[in-house]
Amino acid sequence: MVEGSIPWWVIALSAVVLSLGTYAGGWRIMRTLGRGIIHLDPPQGFAAEATAASVLWVATMTGAPISTTHAITAAITGVGSTRSAKAVRWGVARSIVVAWVLTFPGAGLAAALVYLILSPLT
C-alpha cells in the first residue's frame, strides 16, 4: 500500500455506513422537508427542486463545497415563504439548523471515542 493512501476496507466500511444512514433516516428527512417546513404543492416543489439543482450545479462547476441537504432546505424554505412568512413552520427550520450545527462536533466526538477505544487494540 502506498503511504498516505486510504485502505480499501476503510472506503468499503464508509460506503456501508453512509448507505445504512441514508436508508435509516432518509425517508424522515424527505418527509420533514416536504411536509414539515411547509406543505408544497407540485409547482412549488418544482421551483424548489429547480433552484436547489441550479445552486448545486454552480457550486460543482466552481468547486465550492456544498451540502445538498442545505441547498434543498433553503430552497424549500424560500419557496414556502413566497406564500407568506407565516406559512413556514420556523420551529421546524430552527430544529434543522440546530441539528446541522451539532452534527460536526458530535461526529468529531464519536470518532474520538471510537479511536480511544480501538487504539489500544492495535
Backbone bond lengths (Angstrom), bond angles and torsions (degrees), N, CA, C in turn:
res aa  C-N    CA-C-N  psi(-1)  N-CA   C-N-CA  omega(-1)  CA-C   N-CA-C  phi
1 M - - - 1.459 - - 1.533 108.39 -
2 V 1.305 116.17 135.95 1.453 122.47 178.15 1.523 108.64 -72.41
3 E 1.318 115.70 135.47 1.464 119.21 179.77 1.531 110.26 -62.79
4 G 1.316 115.26 134.25 1.452 120.51 -179.24 1.516 113.55 92.81
5 S 1.354 116.84 -8.94 1.462 118.50 177.20 1.527 109.14 -85.50
6 I 1.314 115.66 159.62 1.456 121.65 -177.45 1.527 108.47 -92.32
7 P 1.346 117.75 129.30 1.468 119.48 179.10 1.532 111.11 -61.26
8 W 1.333 115.93 148.40 1.461 121.20 -177.26 1.515 111.87 -59.84
9 W 1.341 117.73 -35.57 1.458 120.05 -176.72 1.525 111.55 -69.02
10 V 1.334 117.23 -28.77 1.465 120.39 177.43 1.529 109.49 -68.96
11 I 1.316 116.35 -42.28 1.464 120.95 178.34 1.535 109.87 -64.29
12 A 1.333 117.14 -45.33 1.465 120.78 -179.27 1.524 111.19 -64.51
13 L 1.335 117.41 -44.53 1.463 120.70 179.74 1.526 110.96 -64.46
14 S 1.309 117.54 -38.96 1.467 121.23 177.15 1.520 110.85 -62.17
15 A 1.319 116.69 -43.03 1.471 120.58 179.12 1.526 110.82 -63.33
16 V 1.320 116.95 -41.86 1.470 120.64 -179.93 1.522 110.44 -65.14
17 V 1.326 117.22 -46.40 1.463 120.71 -177.92 1.531 110.92 -65.98
18 L 1.324 118.19 -41.63 1.466 120.79 177.04 1.525 111.04 -62.91
19 S 1.321 116.70 -40.54 1.472 120.34 178.40 1.520 111.35 -64.32
20 L 1.321 117.01 -44.31 1.467 120.56 178.72 1.526 111.40 -63.68
21 G 1.315 116.95 -39.73 1.463 120.49 177.96 1.517 111.74 -63.97
22 T 1.312 116.57 -41.49 1.462 120.38 177.75 1.519 110.28 -66.10
23 Y 1.325 117.02 -42.19 1.456 120.73 178.90 1.527 111.13 -63.02
24 A 1.317 116.25 -41.67 1.464 120.68 -175.58 1.532 112.75 -74.18
25 G 1.319 117.91 -37.40 1.458 119.18 -173.05 1.511 116.36 -119.07
26 G 1.323 117.47 -7.12 1.455 120.01 -176.68 1.509 113.63 -60.89
27 W 1.320 117.16 -41.92 1.468 120.74 -179.55 1.515 110.25 -62.90
28 R 1.320 117.36 -37.54 1.468 120.46 -179.25 1.529 110.70 -68.24
29 I 1.317 116.07 -40.24 1.463 120.25 178.32 1.526 109.88 -62.29
30 M 1.327 117.13 -46.71 1.462 120.20 -178.93 1.530 111.43 -64.37
31 R 1.332 117.20 -39.03 1.464 119.85 177.75 1.528 110.49 -64.93
32 T 1.325 116.84 -42.14 1.465 120.20 179.05 1.517 110.67 -63.29
33 L 1.323 117.23 -43.58 1.453 120.00 -178.83 1.527 111.49 -69.74
34 G 1.331 117.43 -39.51 1.460 120.61 -175.86 1.512 114.79 -80.25
35 R 1.341 117.08 -26.13 1.461 119.28 -176.62 1.519 113.44 -131.37
36 G 1.324 117.46 -22.84 1.461 120.27 -175.19 1.519 113.70 -76.61
37 I 1.326 116.66 -45.24 1.465 119.94 -179.56 1.519 109.70 -74.49
38 I 1.311 115.19 -49.40 1.465 122.32 177.03 1.520 106.91 -162.03
39 H 1.304 116.78 146.36 1.464 119.64 176.49 1.523 107.87 -80.92
40 L 1.326 115.89 116.85 1.460 120.90 -177.46 1.519 110.95 -92.12
41 D 1.313 115.31 139.74 1.457 119.30 169.40 1.540 106.75 -92.86
42 P 1.337 118.96 167.56 1.472 120.33 -174.49 1.533 115.72 -53.64
43 P 1.339 120.99 -44.50 1.465 118.05 179.33 1.531 112.69 -63.97
44 Q 1.330 116.62 -38.48 1.463 118.87 177.57 1.527 110.83 -66.82
45 G 1.328 116.84 -39.59 1.459 120.35 176.97 1.517 111.72 -61.35
46 F 1.330 115.85 -42.15 1.469 119.90 177.51 1.525 110.69 -62.35
47 A 1.324 117.05 -44.45 1.469 120.88 -179.82 1.523 110.69 -62.01
48 A 1.324 117.13 -42.47 1.461 120.61 179.62 1.521 111.07 -65.16
49 E 1.331 116.90 -44.87 1.464 120.61 179.95 1.532 111.42 -64.81
50 A 1.330 116.98 -42.24 1.465 120.35 179.53 1.526 110.87 -64.19
51 T 1.320 116.56 -40.71 1.467 120.34 178.51 1.516 110.88 -64.44
52 A 1.330 116.73 -48.71 1.465 120.30 -179.64 1.527 110.72 -61.79
53 A 1.333 117.43 -42.06 1.463 120.59 179.15 1.525 111.11 -62.78
54 S 1.322 117.09 -39.10 1.465 120.56 178.50 1.521 111.28 -65.34
55 V 1.312 116.08 -43.95 1.469 120.32 178.83 1.532 110.20 -62.89
56 L 1.326 116.64 -44.67 1.466 120.27 179.21 1.523 111.89 -63.97
57 W 1.320 117.14 -38.52 1.462 120.20 179.17 1.523 110.70 -64.32
58 V 1.334 116.44 -47.04 1.469 120.01 179.57 1.529 110.36 -61.72
59 A 1.316 116.73 -43.29 1.470 119.83 179.49 1.524 111.25 -62.47
60 T 1.322 116.76 -40.30 1.457 120.57 178.88 1.522 110.99 -66.07
61 M 1.319 116.96 -43.68 1.458 120.56 -179.09 1.531 112.44 -66.24
62 T 1.324 116.79 -29.89 1.471 119.98 -179.71 1.522 112.66 -94.72
63 G 1.335 116.51 -5.56 1.460 120.21 179.09 1.521 113.90 79.41
64 A 1.325 116.61 15.79 1.467 120.00 -179.65 1.528 109.92 -79.01
65 P 1.314 116.82 138.41 1.468 118.19 175.91 1.522 110.06 -73.20
66 I 1.315 116.74 137.58 1.467 119.45 -178.09 1.523 108.99 -152.75
67 S 1.297 115.03 149.48 1.456 121.73 176.33 1.527 108.11 -100.70
68 T 1.320 115.96 129.06 1.466 119.28 178.35 1.521 110.49 -63.99
69 T 1.323 116.71 -36.82 1.469 119.91 179.66 1.513 111.22 -65.87
70 H 1.320 117.32 -40.51 1.461 120.36 177.32 1.527 110.47 -62.92
71 A 1.322 116.10 -43.01 1.462 120.04 -177.36 1.532 111.25 -63.91
72 I 1.328 117.65 -47.03 1.465 119.19 -177.38 1.530 110.89 -71.02
73 T 1.326 117.50 -35.72 1.468 119.85 177.88 1.517 110.80 -63.64
74 A 1.319 116.75 -43.99 1.465 119.92 177.98 1.520 111.01 -63.78
75 A 1.337 116.90 -39.96 1.463 120.26 179.87 1.528 111.07 -66.03
76 I 1.324 117.09 -43.30 1.468 120.18 179.55 1.528 110.44 -64.84
77 T 1.321 116.57 -43.21 1.463 119.81 178.32 1.525 110.81 -62.62
78 G 1.324 116.82 -41.70 1.461 120.56 178.33 1.513 112.81 -64.54
79 V 1.324 116.15 -44.63 1.466 119.99 178.36 1.524 109.99 -63.79
80 G 1.324 116.57 -42.17 1.460 120.06 179.56 1.510 112.76 -64.10
81 S 1.319 116.48 -35.30 1.465 118.78 -178.84 1.528 112.30 -74.37
82 T 1.332 118.03 -12.50 1.465 119.00 175.07 1.527 110.49 -71.66
83 R 1.340 116.15 -27.03 1.462 120.26 175.85 1.528 108.11 -67.79
84 S 1.321 116.73 -54.01 1.462 124.28 171.13 1.514 106.71 -178.19
85 A 1.317 116.37 150.81 1.462 120.31 -179.34 1.524 110.91 -62.91
86 K 1.314 117.10 -29.79 1.462 120.44 -179.79 1.532 112.11 -77.03
87 A 1.324 117.53 -15.52 1.459 120.73 179.76 1.529 111.66 -72.69
88 V 1.315 116.51 -24.88 1.457 121.48 -179.50 1.522 109.13 -81.28
89 R 1.307 116.16 134.42 1.467 120.86 175.63 1.533 107.30 -85.40
90 W 1.319 115.50 91.59 1.461 121.55 -173.90 1.516 112.45 -66.88
91 G 1.326 117.94 -25.76 1.467 120.71 176.59 1.523 111.41 -63.45
92 V 1.342 116.07 -40.35 1.462 120.62 177.60 1.521 109.51 -66.65
93 A 1.323 117.19 -44.53 1.469 121.03 178.22 1.530 110.47 -60.12
94 R 1.315 116.74 -41.87 1.470 121.25 178.65 1.524 110.60 -61.92
95 S 1.329 117.39 -42.13 1.476 121.28 178.44 1.525 111.30 -61.91
96 I 1.316 116.26 -38.57 1.467 120.39 178.22 1.523 110.44 -64.23
97 V 1.309 117.34 -44.59 1.473 121.05 -179.83 1.532 110.46 -63.72
98 V 1.324 117.17 -41.94 1.468 120.46 177.52 1.528 110.17 -60.44
99 A 1.333 116.91 -42.96 1.465 120.20 178.07 1.522 110.91 -61.66
100 W 1.341 117.92 -40.36 1.467 120.74 177.35 1.521 110.92 -61.53
101 V 1.314 116.96 -43.78 1.471 120.97 -177.59 1.530 110.60 -65.61
102 L 1.320 117.59 -36.89 1.458 121.13 -177.39 1.525 113.95 -83.16
103 T 1.326 118.32 -15.03 1.458 121.49 -176.35 1.523 112.53 -63.06
104 F 1.322 118.47 -49.02 1.460 120.46 -176.64 1.519 112.88 -63.64
105 P 1.336 119.73 -50.25 1.464 117.62 177.59 1.530 112.54 -64.18
106 G 1.329 117.02 -36.09 1.461 119.94 178.21 1.516 112.04 -63.54
107 A 1.323 116.66 -43.66 1.464 120.66 178.15 1.525 110.66 -64.99
108 G 1.330 116.89 -39.17 1.466 120.57 177.72 1.520 111.81 -64.04
109 L 1.324 116.93 -42.77 1.472 120.34 178.02 1.525 111.77 -65.42
110 A 1.326 116.71 -40.43 1.466 120.15 177.98 1.528 110.81 -63.60
111 A 1.332 116.82 -42.66 1.468 120.55 178.84 1.527 110.86 -64.37
112 A 1.335 117.07 -41.18 1.460 120.27 178.86 1.527 110.95 -63.86
113 L 1.326 116.53 -40.34 1.456 120.93 179.35 1.530 111.05 -64.35
114 V 1.320 117.33 -45.61 1.465 121.12 178.19 1.529 109.94 -62.32
115 Y 1.311 116.75 -41.45 1.471 120.48 178.55 1.529 110.91 -61.69
116 L 1.324 117.01 -46.04 1.459 120.58 179.80 1.530 112.12 -62.95
117 I 1.318 116.19 -35.75 1.474 119.29 178.77 1.523 111.53 -73.15
118 L 1.328 117.08 -42.34 1.462 120.95 -173.40 1.520 114.48 -87.99
119 S 1.319 119.71 -22.56 1.464 120.93 -175.47 1.527 113.69 -63.01
120 P 1.340 120.44 -35.54 1.470 117.68 175.99 1.536 113.60 -66.17
121 L 1.330 117.24 -21.20 1.456 120.83 -178.37 1.533 113.21 -78.07
122 T 1.316 117.08 -14.62 1.480 119.26 -177.18 1.494 112.01 -101.28
